[in-house]
C-alpha cells in the first residue's frame, strides 16, 4: 500500500525539492511547536529528543555537505532528516503515514501539493 501512494509522483524529485526548502531549523521547530529549543550556533539548534528518550542535547541543523536538515540525539543515538523528525514529533509512522508526513513537510516548506485530495 505505501507503493500505491508514492507512485503518483516521483518521490525522489519531491524529496529533493522539499529538502532544498527545509533548510532553516528554526522554521521547522516553530512549525512543529517544539518547546525547549536552544540556539547552539547560527545553523544548529539544541532540541529535546524527538524520540522522547529524555536527552536534552539532540542537535538539529542544516548540514551543507549532506544538503539536508538533519538531527541527531547523542543520548539514544537516533537521528534522521526533516521528514523523520516530523513523523516523530507528530507520532506518525514514516512508512505507513508517509503521505501525511510529506504533506506536513510541504506545508512547512510552503510548497503546494499537486494532488487534490
Ligand atoms: Zn534521544
Boltz pocket constraint, residues with backbone or C-beta under 6 A from the ligand:
constraints:
  - pocket:
      binder: B
      contacts: [[A, 49], [A, 50], [A, 51], [A, 52], [A, 53], [A, 54], [A, 55], [A, 58], [A, 73], [A, 74], [A, 75], [A, 76], [A, 77], [A, 78]]
      max_distance: 6.0
